[in-house]
């Protein structure tokens, strides 16, 4: 199952995942500007998006990486507006695994949008890309974000001590969560359509 450039992954009646296009550059920049303080806490690349052309560059790189199959970036469109992204930030086809990352605008938190969007992309990872493992790495202090892998049946597999530096220059621990295809199959509805 190949996801072509003009297809979307339907999450629910109000939400779908689509490939990034340059048409989203202004909307992406405005979304980042509006949520900058919130997003900078956990996403080290946010400070590099200072102007609209930086957002355009981000989208252009995402398209290139998608085409080369090194990554898979999808934009979350909720009620026809850009709301965030859920991505495979690294794909390892040899070992049949991928690392997932995500972000969502602050005022949409707590509605299940990200959990459902991640579940949809995970289905594509296992059924479309035929990978065997998905993992998520996140700062241990990000208690809100850690709820998502746990809801999706990921297991906490370990903690990397002093793994990354935060914006204040302090080291932070990063936790690794993993989900295997054999464990996913027993827990999720696989009848979500691609439209």
Secondary structure, 3 states (H helix, E strand, C coil): CCCCCCCEEEEECCEEEEECCHHHHHHHHHHHHHHHHHHHCCCCCHHHCCCHHHHHHHHHHHHHHHHHCCCEEEEEEECCEEEEEEEEEEEECCCCEEEEEEEECHHHCCCCHHHHHHHHHHHHHHHHCCCCEEEEEEECCCHHHHHHHHHCCCEEEEEEEEEEECCCCCEEEEEEEEEEHHHHHCCCCCCCCEC
